[in-house]
Amino acid sequence: MKILITGSNGLLGQKLLHKLRLDKNIDLHATSIGDNRVTVKEGYAYHSLDITNKQEVYDLIDKIKPNVILNTAAMTNVDECEIKRDECENLNINSVKYLVSASKDFNSHIIHISTDFIYDGKKGFYSEEDKANPLSFYGLSKLRSEDFLKSTDCKWTIIRTIVVYGVTEKPKKNNIILWAKKSLEEGKEISVVKDQFRAPTFAEDLADACIAAFKKKKYGIFNVSSEEIISIYDIVLRVAKFYNLNTGLIKKISTKDLNQRAVRPYKTGFVLNKAKELLNYSPHSIEESLIEITKQLKKI
Ligand SMILES: NC(=O)c1ccc[n+]([C@@H]2O[C@H](COP(=O)([O-])OP(=O)(O)OC[C@H]3O[C@@H](n4cnc5c(N)ncnc54)[C@H](OP(=O)(O)O)[C@@H]3O)[C@@H](O)[C@H]2O)c1
């Protein structure tokens, strides 16, 4: 089976790469923009690929002829998406169009990652059938990419997820758990929102769901997160308590104090029944994933 990962330098991309590279039945092709930032080079081929470059996408897909495309590359900075809308549209929507048309002749199964930000956050605990109503351009771009995939006759799976966290090599961006841990270890005071509720997702769980989707040939939409819906403030508090760090350094703030460019949903979180039933999805709790994260941090 030939598999192509886009965005393999990113959080989810690296997890997928490590989980698949030692599978003897898989011919793995990792791609990301620029050089490979993953130290281990065995078990896969790396190709530099800018997925907004139509010709590059066509040439590489034509060369590899992948059975599966795991599309993790995206513009993920929500405020940046609000400002650089053309860039966001190119990366989050147009690239999906290129991937679909370039892989048409090979009947590739495209697994595409979407977000809880397609919802407006008024209800929380969303199922796959709940109505989307994005509040930000990022959310809208992801919804449009979903709508495009749904309109095609290719084999597609959309996996929506929420606040993904985990350990990666040479990360370009932070995630809530590692940021909180590092800041508190350094004795820094941090301000954290108390009025946004999420079900944070361990990157290993998300990668397992993506892999199950192609191994089990499951198509359609899947909502994938952790079970528990808690405030961002409580996520950070749990990290502090787990590592026995000074909780006095964590200051509660409101969303309005942040003055962010993009509007965020108040409360998301997912109903996981479909993923549990069809993908054998079994997410870790925050504490379970912190045990794993602690081990992984010792290795890098
Ligand atoms: N992280 C979250 O909290 C979260 C929540 C909901 C949904 N999602 C979705 O989950 C997916 C994976 O997220 P993630 O956290 O793994 O993202 P990530 O860490 O930002 O990884 C995305 C990767 O895409 C690469 N990339 C950027 N522009 C590219 C281009 N033009 N061509 C090819 N590669 C490009 C980036 O390269 P550089 O590293 O060099 O910049 C990065 O390595 C995304 O679709 C995201 O929207 C994420």
The ligand as a Tripos MOL2 file, in Angstrom:
@<TRIPOS>MOLECULE
LIG
   48    52     1     0     0
SMALL
NO_CHARGES

@<TRIPOS>ATOM
      1 N1         -3.6260   21.6410   16.0870 N.am      1 LIG1
      2 C1         -4.8950   21.8040   16.3910 C.2       1 LIG1
      3 O1         -5.2290   22.1970   17.5240 O.2       1 LIG1
      4 C2         -5.9720   21.4610   15.4090 C.ar      1 LIG1
      5 C3         -7.3200   21.5640   15.7990 C.ar      1 LIG1
      6 C4         -8.3110   21.2530   14.8750 C.ar      1 LIG1
      7 C5         -7.9630   20.8440   13.5870 C.ar      1 LIG1
      8 N2         -6.6530   20.7720   13.2350 N.ar      1 LIG1
      9 C6         -6.3080   20.3620   11.8700 C.3       1 LIG1
     10 O2         -5.5030   19.2130   11.9510 O.3       1 LIG1
     11 C7         -4.5750   19.2040   10.8580 C.3       1 LIG1
     12 C8         -3.1810   18.9660   11.4080 C.3       1 LIG1
     13 O3         -2.8800   19.9930   12.3300 O.3       1 LIG1
     14 P1         -1.4610   20.1140   13.0120 P.3       1 LIG1
     15 O4         -1.6720   20.6800   14.3650 O.co2     1 LIG1
     16 O5         -0.7030   18.8580   12.8330 O.co2     1 LIG1
     17 O6         -0.8340   21.2630   12.1150 O.3       1 LIG1
     18 P2          0.6770   21.7530   12.0250 P.3       1 LIG1
     19 O7          1.4800   21.2240   13.1540 O.co2     1 LIG1
     20 O8          0.6180   23.2250   11.7990 O.co2     1 LIG1
     21 O9          1.1520   21.0340   10.7220 O.3       1 LIG1
     22 C9          0.8270   21.4790    9.4570 C.3       1 LIG1
     23 C10         2.0440   21.2400    8.5920 C.3       1 LIG1
     24 O10         1.7300   21.6870    7.2640 O.3       1 LIG1
     25 C11         2.9120   22.2650    6.7420 C.3       1 LIG1
     26 N3          2.6140   23.2010    5.6720 N.ar      1 LIG1
     27 C12         2.3110   24.5120    5.7740 C.ar      1 LIG1
     28 N4          2.1320   25.0290    4.5610 N.ar      1 LIG1
     29 C13         2.3250   24.0350    3.6780 C.ar      1 LIG1
     30 C14         2.3030   23.9430    2.2640 C.ar      1 LIG1
     31 N5          2.0250   25.0030    1.5000 N.pl3     1 LIG1
     32 N6          2.5650   22.7490    1.6820 N.ar      1 LIG1
     33 C15         2.8520   21.6780    2.4410 C.ar      1 LIG1
     34 N7          2.9180   21.6930    3.7710 N.ar      1 LIG1
     35 C16         2.6390   22.8610    4.3860 C.ar      1 LIG1
     36 C17         3.5300   22.9930    7.9280 C.3       1 LIG1
     37 O11         4.8950   23.2150    7.6610 O.3       1 LIG1
     38 P3          5.8100   24.0580    8.6680 P.3       1 LIG1
     39 O12         5.8880   23.2140    9.8950 O.co2     1 LIG1
     40 O13         7.1130   24.1470    7.9560 O.co2     1 LIG1
     41 O14         5.1190   25.3530    8.8780 O.co2     1 LIG1
     42 C18         3.2780   22.0050    9.0560 C.3       1 LIG1
     43 O15         4.3690   21.1340    9.2100 O.3       1 LIG1
     44 C19        -4.7850   20.5130   10.1340 C.3       1 LIG1
     45 O16        -5.6220   20.3130    9.0370 O.3       1 LIG1
     46 C20        -5.4900   21.3920   11.1360 C.3       1 LIG1
     47 O17        -6.2890   22.3680   10.5190 O.3       1 LIG1
     48 C21        -5.6560   21.0550   14.1240 C.ar      1 LIG1
@<TRIPOS>BOND
     1     1     2 1
     2     2     3 2
     3     2     4 1
     4     4     5 ar
     5     4    48 ar
     6     5     6 ar
     7     6     7 ar
     8     7     8 ar
     9     8     9 1
    10     8    48 ar
    11     9    10 1
    12     9    46 1
    13    10    11 1
    14    11    12 1
    15    11    44 1
    16    12    13 1
    17    13    14 1
    18    14    15 2
    19    14    16 1
    20    14    17 1
    21    17    18 1
    22    18    19 2
    23    18    20 1
    24    18    21 1
    25    21    22 1
    26    22    23 1
    27    23    24 1
    28    23    42 1
    29    24    25 1
    30    25    26 1
    31    25    36 1
    32    26    27 ar
    33    26    35 ar
    34    27    28 ar
    35    28    29 ar
    36    29    30 ar
    37    29    35 ar
    38    30    31 1
    39    30    32 ar
    40    32    33 ar
    41    33    34 ar
    42    34    35 ar
    43    36    37 1
    44    36    42 1
    45    37    38 1
    46    38    39 2
    47    38    40 1
    48    38    41 1
    49    42    43 1
    50    44    45 1
    51    44    46 1
    52    46    47 1
@<TRIPOS>SUBSTRUCTURE
     1 LIG1         1 GROUP 0 **** ****
